[in-house]
Amino acid sequence: MTSKELLYVEDALGHEDFMKKCAQKASTDLTDPTLSSYMGELVQKHTELFNKFLNLL
């Protein structure tokens, strides 16, 4: 893996981690159960994407 590709993967990991944390916070802050559930699904999706990027290393 080139250094440029490594920088891309590291950047993508940071973005996915940030999105996961935002979705987790929103999930706990929302009072609407439907929206809270949807945000929980987004947490799972961003966790999966984070793990896929991590497996590239």
C-alpha positions in Angstrom: 0.0 0.0 0.0 1.4 3.4 -1.0 1.7 6.2 1.5 -1.1 8.1 -0.4 -3.4 5.1 -0.1 -2.6 4.7 3.6 -3.4 8.4 4.2 -6.8 7.8 2.4 -7.6 4.8 4.6 -6.6 6.7 7.8 -8.8 9.6 6.7 -11.7 7.3 6.0 -11.3 5.7 9.4 -11.5 9.1 11.0 -14.6 10.0 9.1 -16.4 6.7 9.9 -15.4 7.0 13.6 -16.8 10.6 13.7 -20.1 9.6 12.0 -20.5 6.6 14.4 -20.1 8.9 17.4 -22.5 11.4 16.0 -25.1 8.8 15.3 -24.6 7.3 18.8 -25.2 10.7 20.4 -28.2 11.4 18.3 -29.7 8.0 19.1 -29.5 8.6 22.8 -30.7 12.3 22.5 -33.7 11.7 20.3 -37.0 11.2 22.0 -38.8 9.8 18.9 -38.4 6.0 19.0 -38.4 5.7 15.2 -35.7 8.2 14.7 -33.7 6.8 17.6 -33.9 3.3 16.1 -32.8 4.6 12.7 -29.8 6.3 14.2 -29.0 3.0 15.9 -29.0 1.4 12.5 -26.6 4.1 11.3 -24.3 3.3 14.2 -24.1 -0.3 13.0 -23.6 0.7 9.4 -20.7 3.1 10.3 -19.2 0.5 12.6 -19.2 -2.0 9.7 -17.7 0.5 7.3 -15.0 1.4 9.9 -14.1 -2.3 10.3 -13.9 -2.8 6.5 -11.5 0.1 6.2 -9.5 -1.2 9.2 -9.2 -4.6 7.5 -7.4 -2.9 4.6 -4.4 -2.2 6.8 
